[in-house]
Amino acid sequence: MSAPPFAWRQIALPAYGPVIGNGTAIGAVLPVAALRAHEQLGASLAAAGLVVALIGVGQLIGALPAGVLVARVGERRALVLAGVVDVVALAVAGFVPSLVVMGAALCVAGLASSVYFLARQGFMIDLLPADRLARGMSLLGGALRLGMLLGPALGGVAVSLVGLQGAFVVAIAGAATSLTIVALTPDITASRDRAMGAAAAGEQGLGSLVRVLRRHARTLLTVGGAVVIMSALRQARVVILPLWAAHLGLGGVESSTAFAVAGALELLLVYPAGWVMDQVGRAAVATPMTVLLAVTIAALPLADGFGGLVAVASAMAVANGLGAGIVMTLGADNAPDAGRSEFLGGWRFCGEVGHAGGSLAVAVLTALVSLTTTALAIGVVGLLGAGWVGWWTLRSDRAAAKGGLSGRDVAQSSS
């Protein structure tokens, strides 16, 4: 008997619903975490910024352990565990009157987020046909973007009604919604989870992780290096835009409007970006995205007012929207069958290294030189990095077109 035809509606709720909820939780917390630390817990502005950064720290240090956890207990159990931890961590961060405890809780929330997205990626690899893989991953990235737009909007309403804690209530509700969807929807990947658990039962988690990363080190250093470059540019964009808005002396309403327009424009490109990747290839998205991000970051000093900021932010959104799902798609292309979760943990680590590097580059350069010079320097380095991105993604596309190699074999074939 032939398998039933694929239908998006079969996976829409279990695949995208939890990601929207998790994105809503993150999006609700990010704008108010520093304010809570500063206004309610007495932190200095520098310390408040550090507290917010701990979410990213948690995502970075959680990437590799997340792969081990998913390999050991399966995607569904890992999702349930991460969901419970996320709800508790957000409640602690929002209501416990201790700056140290708040920072630790946000770091734990970042850890839970790493588990969440790694498990969702594995879920999509199992369920999506090869000819729709990129579109499915792009929609997964779009679901996160939608949540990140809903979170601040709902959180802002809640804050206006009950104060800063209202945003944390929205975040807890978003995380709880994700957990509920995971717990109540059918476990479509149960058989694979059992097989993964049986295969991993006789192996030590850390030993298995080291073996997988060593076996695929060349792929992680080459195609994974492209992921570092793309992720660094994306994060640099996120950090430098609000700094430039402040440099222009724009108010909160104007800045928020610029980012909202850009965010909406980015969402419109999610599905087309996936279609291009499925039909033409990954390089057709990865290379233009990297070039456009670099150029638009370098062009930021041309924005001399609100209209200019909207224009540049919108151009950046077009660039970023072109790459919706590209990192997860490349990870799916290169992921081996044996040790897949550990490999995806290493892949996510590459992305998180890029995120951390992008933030650090903006912070360090801004402290040493002007914001204008920072934008120009990051743009130039990004253009140089686009060569690396184009080379390795194009090799992957060519190998796939020949039919003789999968994407994960490309790096090994060049040695």
PAROSE-926069 format. One record per residue (C-alpha): residue number from 1; x negated, y negated, z. Coordinates in steps of 0.1 Angstrom, whole numbers. Layout:
N
<r NUM <X Y Z>>
...
END
This chain:
415
<r 1 <0 0 0>>
<r 2 <-14 -34 -10>>
<r 3 <-19 -61 16>>
<r 4 <8 -88 18>>
<r 5 <0 -120 0>>
<r 6 <-16 -147 21>>
<r 7 <6 -175 34>>
<r 8 <-5 -206 53>>
<r 9 <25 -205 76>>
<r 10 <14 -171 90>>
<r 11 <-17 -187 106>>
<r 12 <-6 -224 110>>
<r 13 <5 -223 146>>
<r 14 <-22 -199 161>>
<r 15 <-50 -215 141>>
<r 16 <-43 -252 141>>
<r 17 <-19 -257 170>>
<r 18 <-46 -251 197>>
<r 19 <-71 -272 179>>
<r 20 <-47 -302 178>>
<r 21 <-41 -297 215>>
<r 22 <-78 -296 223>>
<r 23 <-85 -326 201>>
<r 24 <-57 -345 218>>
<r 25 <-73 -337 252>>
<r 26 <-107 -349 242>>
<r 27 <-94 -380 224>>
<r 28 <-73 -390 254>>
<r 29 <-103 -388 278>>
<r 30 <-131 -404 258>>
<r 31 <-117 -440 258>>
<r 32 <-110 -441 296>>
<r 33 <-137 -418 312>>
<r 34 <-162 -447 315>>
<r 35 <-135 -470 328>>
<r 36 <-126 -445 355>>
<r 37 <-162 -440 365>>
<r 38 <-169 -478 366>>
<r 39 <-137 -492 380>>
<r 40 <-124 -464 403>>
<r 41 <-156 -447 414>>
<r 42 <-181 -476 415>>
<r 43 <-205 -465 388>>
<r 44 <-227 -490 370>>
<r 45 <-221 -494 333>>
<r 46 <-252 -473 325>>
<r 47 <-241 -446 348>>
<r 48 <-206 -447 334>>
<r 49 <-220 -442 299>>
<r 50 <-240 -413 311>>
<r 51 <-209 -397 326>>
<r 52 <-191 -398 293>>
<r 53 <-222 -384 275>>
<r 54 <-220 -353 297>>
<r 55 <-191 -341 275>>
<r 56 <-215 -339 246>>
<r 57 <-242 -324 269>>
<r 58 <-218 -296 278>>
<r 59 <-210 -290 241>>
<r 60 <-247 -288 233>>
<r 61 <-257 -264 262>>
<r 62 <-226 -243 257>>
<r 63 <-231 -235 220>>
<r 64 <-253 -205 224>>
<r 65 <-236 -190 255>>
<r 66 <-203 -194 237>>
<r 67 <-215 -171 210>>
<r 68 <-225 -145 236>>
<r 69 <-192 -148 255>>
<r 70 <-171 -144 223>>
<r 71 <-192 -113 213>>
<r 72 <-187 -97 247>>
<r 73 <-150 -103 254>>
<r 74 <-135 -111 220>>
<r 75 <-121 -142 205>>
<r 76 <-87 -142 222>>
<r 77 <-99 -136 258>>
<r 78 <-126 -162 253>>
<r 79 <-100 -187 242>>
<r 80 <-78 -180 272>>
<r 81 <-107 -183 295>>
<r 82 <-119 -215 279>>
<r 83 <-83 -229 280>>
<r 84 <-79 -222 318>>
<r 85 <-114 -238 325>>
<r 86 <-106 -268 304>>
<r 87 <-73 -275 322>>
<r 88 <-89 -273 356>>
<r 89 <-120 -293 345>>
<r 90 <-99 -322 332>>
<r 91 <-77 -322 363>>
<r 92 <-108 -324 385>>
<r 93 <-124 -351 363>>
<r 94 <-92 -373 364>>
<r 95 <-83 -370 400>>
<r 96 <-112 -360 423>>
<r 97 <-127 -392 439>>
<r 98 <-163 -383 433>>
<r 99 <-185 -396 405>>
<r 100 <-208 -365 406>>
<r 101 <-179 -341 406>>
<r 102 <-163 -361 377>>
<r 103 <-195 -359 356>>
<r 104 <-199 -321 363>>
<r 105 <-162 -315 354>>
<r 106 <-166 -334 321>>
<r 107 <-197 -313 313>>
<r 108 <-177 -281 320>>
<r 109 <-150 -294 297>>
<r 110 <-176 -297 270>>
<r 111 <-187 -261 276>>
<r 112 <-151 -250 272>>
<r 113 <-148 -270 240>>
<r 114 <-178 -251 226>>
<r 115 <-161 -217 233>>
<r 116 <-129 -230 218>>
<r 117 <-141 -240 184>>
<r 118 <-165 -211 180>>
<r 119 <-137 -186 186>>
<r 120 <-113 -205 162>>
<r 121 <-140 -204 135>>
<r 122 <-143 -166 139>>
<r 123 <-105 -163 138>>
<r 124 <-104 -182 105>>
<r 125 <-132 -161 90>>
<r 126 <-112 -130 97>>
<r 127 <-79 -142 83>>
<r 128 <-87 -164 53>>
<r 129 <-91 -150 18>>
<r 130 <-125 -159 3>>
<r 131 <-110 -183 -23>>
<r 132 <-93 -203 4>>
<r 133 <-120 -203 31>>
<r 134 <-131 -239 26>>
<r 135 <-96 -252 26>>
<r 136 <-88 -233 58>>
<r 137 <-119 -247 75>>
<r 138 <-112 -282 62>>
<r 139 <-77 -280 77>>
<r 140 <-93 -269 109>>
<r 141 <-115 -300 109>>
<r 142 <-84 -320 100>>
<r 143 <-65 -305 130>>
<r 144 <-92 -318 153>>
<r 145 <-92 -352 137>>
<r 146 <-54 -354 141>>
<r 147 <-57 -345 178>>
<r 148 <-85 -371 182>>
<r 149 <-60 -397 168>>
<r 150 <-31 -386 189>>
<r 151 <-51 -385 221>>
<r 152 <-60 -422 223>>
<r 153 <-25 -432 211>>
<r 154 <-6 -411 237>>
<r 155 <-33 -419 263>>
<r 156 <-29 -456 257>>
<r 157 <9 -454 263>>
<r 158 <4 -434 294>>
<r 159 <-22 -458 308>>
<r 160 <1 -488 302>>
<r 161 <27 -470 323>>
<r 162 <8 -454 352>>
<r 163 <-28 -465 350>>
<r 164 <-60 -447 340>>
<r 165 <-49 -414 354>>
<r 166 <-21 -414 328>>
<r 167 <-47 -406 301>>
<r 168 <-60 -376 320>>
<r 169 <-24 -364 324>>
<r 170 <-21 -365 286>>
<r 171 <-55 -347 283>>
<r 172 <-43 -319 307>>
<r 173 <-11 -316 288>>
<r 174 <-30 -312 255>>
<r 175 <-53 -286 270>>
<r 176 <-24 -267 286>>
<r 177 <-5 -268 252>>
<r 178 <-35 -252 235>>
<r 179 <-37 -225 262>>
<r 180 <0 -218 259>>
<r 181 <-1 -213 222>>
<r 182 <-31 -190 224>>
<r 183 <-14 -169 251>>
<r 184 <20 -167 234>>
<r 185 <12 -162 197>>
<r 186 <5 -127 184>>
<r 187 <-31 -115 186>>
<r 188 <-38 -111 149>>
<r 189 <-75 -103 154>>
<r 190 <-70 -78 182>>
<r 191 <-85 -48 163>>
<r 192 <-116 -67 154>>
<r 193 <-120 -79 190>>
<r 194 <-119 -43 202>>
<r 195 <-145 -33 176>>
<r 196 <-168 -63 186>>
<r 197 <-165 -54 222>>
<r 198 <-173 -18 216>>
<r 199 <-203 -27 195>>
<r 200 <-216 -51 221>>
<r 201 <-209 -29 251>>
<r 202 <-243 -13 251>>
<r 203 <-263 -45 245>>
<r 204 <-275 -72 269>>
<r 205 <-259 -106 260>>
<r 206 <-291 -126 260>>
<r 207 <-311 -98 242>>
<r 208 <-285 -96 215>>
<r 209 <-285 -134 210>>
<r 210 <-322 -135 207>>
<r 211 <-323 -107 182>>
<r 212 <-296 -123 160>>
<r 213 <-312 -157 161>>
<r 214 <-346 -142 152>>
<r 215 <-332 -122 124>>
<r 216 <-315 -152 108>>
<r 217 <-341 -178 118>>
<r 218 <-349 -188 83>>
<r 219 <-312 -195 75>>
<r 220 <-308 -215 106>>
<r 221 <-339 -236 99>>
<r 222 <-330 -242 62>>
<r 223 <-292 -244 57>>
<r 224 <-289 -250 95>>
<r 225 <-313 -279 90>>
<r 226 <-289 -294 65>>
<r 227 <-262 -291 92>>
<r 228 <-284 -311 116>>
<r 229 <-288 -339 91>>
<r 230 <-251 -341 82>>
<r 231 <-241 -340 119>>
<r 232 <-266 -366 129>>
<r 233 <-253 -390 103>>
<r 234 <-217 -384 113>>
<r 235 <-225 -391 149>>
<r 236 <-246 -421 141>>
<r 237 <-215 -435 124>>
<r 238 <-193 -429 154>>
<r 239 <-218 -447 177>>
<r 240 <-229 -476 156>>
<r 241 <-195 -488 144>>
<r 242 <-182 -499 179>>
<r 243 <-216 -515 185>>
<r 244 <-213 -535 154>>
<r 245 <-177 -545 163>>
<r 246 <-190 -558 196>>
<r 247 <-219 -575 178>>
<r 248 <-192 -594 157>>
<r 249 <-174 -604 189>>
<r 250 <-142 -586 179>>
<r 251 <-116 -578 205>>
<r 252 <-103 -544 215>>
<r 253 <-71 -547 193>>
<r 254 <-91 -556 162>>
<r 255 <-117 -528 168>>
<r 256 <-90 -502 174>>
<r 257 <-71 -513 143>>
<r 258 <-102 -508 121>>
<r 259 <-108 -474 135>>
<r 260 <-72 -464 131>>
<r 261 <-71 -474 95>>
<r 262 <-103 -454 89>>
<r 263 <-91 -424 108>>
<r 264 <-58 -423 88>>
<r 265 <-77 -426 55>>
<r 266 <-100 -397 65>>
<r 267 <-71 -374 72>>
<r 268 <-58 -378 37>>
<r 269 <-90 -363 23>>
<r 270 <-91 -332 44>>
<r 271 <-73 -308 20>>
<r 272 <-87 -322 -12>>
<r 273 <-122 -318 2>>
<r 274 <-115 -281 10>>
<r 275 <-101 -276 -25>>
<r 276 <-132 -290 -41>>
<r 277 <-154 -267 -20>>
<r 278 <-133 -237 -30>>
<r 279 <-132 -245 -67>>
<r 280 <-165 -262 -74>>
<r 281 <-189 -253 -45>>
<r 282 <-202 -265 -12>>
<r 283 <-229 -287 -26>>
<r 284 <-202 -307 -45>>
<r 285 <-191 -320 -11>>
<r 286 <-221 -318 11>>
<r 287 <-245 -339 -10>>
<r 288 <-221 -367 -19>>
<r 289 <-209 -369 17>>
<r 290 <-245 -372 30>>
<r 291 <-254 -399 4>>
<r 292 <-223 -419 10>>
<r 293 <-226 -418 47>>
<r 294 <-262 -430 45>>
<r 295 <-253 -458 21>>
<r 296 <-224 -470 41>>
<r 297 <-243 -470 74>>
<r 298 <-270 -490 57>>
<r 299 <-243 -514 43>>
<r 300 <-229 -521 78>>
<r 301 <-248 -554 82>>
<r 302 <-228 -567 52>>
<r 303 <-196 -566 74>>
<r 304 <-195 -601 88>>
<r 305 <-160 -601 102>>
<r 306 <-128 -581 108>>
<r 307 <-121 -576 71>>
<r 308 <-157 -565 64>>
<r 309 <-156 -541 93>>
<r 310 <-124 -525 80>>
<r 311 <-139 -522 45>>
<r 312 <-171 -505 57>>
<r 313 <-153 -483 83>>
<r 314 <-130 -472 55>>
<r 315 <-159 -464 32>>
<r 316 <-175 -444 60>>
<r 317 <-142 -426 65>>
<r 318 <-140 -416 28>>
<r 319 <-176 -402 31>>
<r 320 <-168 -383 62>>
<r 321 <-135 -371 49>>
<r 322 <-152 -356 19>>
<r 323 <-171 -334 42>>
<r 324 <-141 -322 63>>
<r 325 <-149 -286 73>>
<r 326 <-183 -284 55>>
<r 327 <-202 -273 86>>
<r 328 <-178 -246 95>>
<r 329 <-175 -235 59>>
<r 330 <-213 -231 55>>
<r 331 <-213 -213 88>>
<r 332 <-187 -189 76>>
<r 333 <-206 -184 43>>
<r 334 <-238 -175 61>>
<r 335 <-225 -156 91>>
<r 336 <-234 -119 91>>
<r 337 <-209 -92 100>>
<r 338 <-232 -78 128>>
<r 339 <-238 -104 154>>
<r 340 <-214 -129 139>>
<r 341 <-204 -146 171>>
<r 342 <-240 -150 183>>
<r 343 <-250 -164 148>>
<r 344 <-221 -189 149>>
<r 345 <-233 -199 184>>
<r 346 <-266 -207 168>>
<r 347 <-249 -225 140>>
<r 348 <-229 -247 164>>
<r 349 <-261 -254 182>>
<r 350 <-275 -269 150>>
<r 351 <-245 -292 148>>
<r 352 <-248 -302 184>>
<r 353 <-285 -309 180>>
<r 354 <-275 -332 151>>
<r 355 <-249 -349 172>>
<r 356 <-273 -355 200>>
<r 357 <-300 -367 176>>
<r 358 <-277 -392 159>>
<r 359 <-266 -407 192>>
<r 360 <-302 -408 205>>
<r 361 <-315 -424 173>>
<r 362 <-289 -453 175>>
<r 363 <-296 -458 212>>
<r 364 <-334 -458 209>>
<r 365 <-336 -479 178>>
<r 366 <-312 -505 190>>
<r 367 <-332 -508 222>>
<r 368 <-364 -513 202>>
<r 369 <-352 -534 172>>
<r 370 <-321 -552 160>>
<r 371 <-288 -535 153>>
<r 372 <-292 -545 116>>
<r 373 <-326 -528 114>>
<r 374 <-312 -497 131>>
<r 375 <-284 -494 105>>
<r 376 <-309 -498 76>>
<r 377 <-334 -473 91>>
<r 378 <-307 -447 97>>
<r 379 <-294 -452 61>>
<r 380 <-328 -448 46>>
<r 381 <-336 -416 66>>
<r 382 <-302 -403 57>>
<r 383 <-308 -407 20>>
<r 384 <-341 -388 24>>
<r 385 <-323 -361 43>>
<r 386 <-297 -358 15>>
<r 387 <-324 -342 -7>>
<r 388 <-327 -313 19>>
<r 389 <-289 -310 21>>
<r 390 <-285 -309 -16>>
<r 391 <-313 -284 -22>>
<r 392 <-301 -257 2>>
<r 393 <-264 -260 -4>>
<r 394 <-269 -259 -41>>
<r 395 <-291 -227 -37>>
<r 396 <-262 -212 -18>>
<r 397 <-237 -221 -45>>
<r 398 <-259 -207 -73>>
<r 399 <-265 -174 -54>>
<r 400 <-228 -170 -49>>
<r 401 <-220 -177 -85>>
<r 402 <-244 -150 -96>>
<r 403 <-226 -126 -74>>
<r 404 <-258 -109 -63>>
<r 405 <-263 -126 -30>>
<r 406 <-241 -140 -3>>
<r 407 <-248 -174 12>>
<r 408 <-265 -158 42>>
<r 409 <-291 -141 19>>
<r 410 <-301 -173 2>>
<r 411 <-328 -183 27>>
<r 412 <-343 -148 28>>
<r 413 <-344 -147 -10>>
<r 414 <-366 -177 -12>>
<r 415 <-394 -162 9>>
END
